[in-house]
Amino acid sequence: MDRKDGVLSAIAAFILWGVLPIFWKAMVFLPPASIIAHRTIWSLVALLPVLAYQRQVGTVIRGISSWRGVGWHLLSGCLLASNWLLYVWATLNDRILEGALGYYLNPFLNMLFGALFFGERQTRLQMIAVAVAAVGVGFQFEAVQGVPWVALVLATTFALYAVVRKKAPLAALPGLAAETALLAPVALLWLIWQGSQGAALFGGSTGTVLLVLSTGIATATPLLCFGHAARTISLTTLGILQFIGPTLQFLIGWQLYGEPMNPMRMLSFGLIWAAVAIYAGEAIYRSKKKAAPDGAAS
């Protein structure tokens, strides 16, 4: 049975991820690459006390003490950083709706990659959900008068990140710390180079400095909430709740920042939501069917 604190943690994580576009919009004074460099460095700073408290610093060091560990976690870190970079770029360039579409598509790509890389078998309803989502993406071509490449690249990089993380040696929290630690030198060199070019690395006021420093908290907090939820509630519940994030992103892009919502784009999102409903309904059905024998035995 799902624990109440686990459900609340999951909801908190997905709400925080959902409203992040507002946070990134406030950092328009920095280029996206510098935002990601700051996010990498200050995320590591925010994670270190948590690792120390959980006595996992040694775990991280051991995890990246071999070429295998370095290779897998460097690859996963690069995929995550590229996903972050594109998402922040899309947010600052008034393409939040495309970003939301990408994160709606992510679970469906996860299913396809699970079948491709790990031999996972999908149910008929799951494949129907994937097909409906694919049709929805097809309508996006007409809606944006071109290829919705932001959504496709976001969904693909995050799905590939999940594949790599399944193969990487470290668990979620130490794995994230390893990724940020491996990328931190590159991020630091980027900021040093930007500073040498006369760029203002922290903006021009105390408020912007605090905003930059808080990128670590903005990254670590939802991840820690998600980590607690993943340990205490079912993957079915977690999978359904994850759609809170892109739904909030969608509403923020459309209603708060006035991104265009033409009929074709609305039709596309309608099909995506139908796919989500099929996905969620099938997940709930499987969960209840699996729990039925236990309930009958009690």
Summary of the structure (lengths in Angstrom):
residues: 298
radius of gyration: 19.9
end to end distance: 13.9
largest distance: 70.2
contacts: 962
relative contact order: 0.20
helix: 82%
strand: 0%
